[in-house]
Amino acid sequence: MDYQGKVVAITGGARGIGLAMAQAFHAKGAKVALADLDGAEEAAKAFGGIGMKVDVTKEAEIGAFLDKAEAELGPIAVYVSNAGILRSDEPSWDAAGADDKAWHDSFEVNVMGAVRGARQVWPRMKAQGGGIFVLVASAAGLLAQIGASSYTASKHAAVSFAESLAIGHGDEGLQVVCVCPQAVRTAMLGDSEDGGIAGADGIVEPSDVAAETLAAIAEKRFLALPHASVAGYEKARANERDRWVGGMRKFRRMLMGARGRPV
């Protein structure tokens, strides 16, 4: 795709994966609009774009962001739904131990943030003949993340929603790319040096995630997998679910023995 002069809108765009996406698209000639809870306006200065404070749990704010982007930059060609959370206070040793608020927050941001974004941006894209919707999920949405039940469940739902978008609107001109990395060197890793369970296959840089995303768009792939090993894991999980669950239990025991905790 020729991105020269095209408008790319990114949620969670002030740092980490979102900022790397902005850098990658801008390097291809795109105009960039960034949304985040804080820092979006400052981050956007580097691209000559626009930034706006946006809470993706509030659909009106997403709509206002897109209105501003269209008014100042032009029609939205690419929408990157990147805003996400991992509740660090979830008790990692208890799969059902997180309180209702943790579950609610995970789904409100990781799933409904994307749903609200699609509600707002797809009608605009459809009116101009189509567009690209990128949903940054996680390998936890294809596999499972030990010790993070609410995150895992919400990311599974996010992947499912991305599939629904692709199936429901692909014939109408919407290209959907679902990005599913394991450990990425962002603030979400916290103080972990090795990425914990998510870092079993190494930690990639946000720029790697962005590069893989642009490659998936160009190659018309639904999945963007910055960690190539995830494809094999997903096949193994689907083919032999009982063996997969048993292997993950074994992995959890190993982590408990080595760290005294499952993450």
Buried (B, 14 or more C-beta within 10 A) or exposed (E): EEBEEBBBBBBBBBBBBBBBBBBBBBEEEBBBBBBBEEBBBEBBEBBEBBBBBBBBBEBEBBBBBBEBBBEEBEBBBBBBBBBBBBBEEBEBEEBEEBEEEBBBBBBBBBBBBBBBBBEBBBEBBBEEEBBBBBBBBBBBBBBBBBBBBBBBBBBBBBBBBBBEBBEEBEEEBBBBBBBBBBBBBBEBBEEBEEBBBBBBBEBBBBBBBBBBBBEBBEEEBBBBBBBEEBEEBBEBBEEEEEEBEEBBEEBBEEBBEEEEEBB
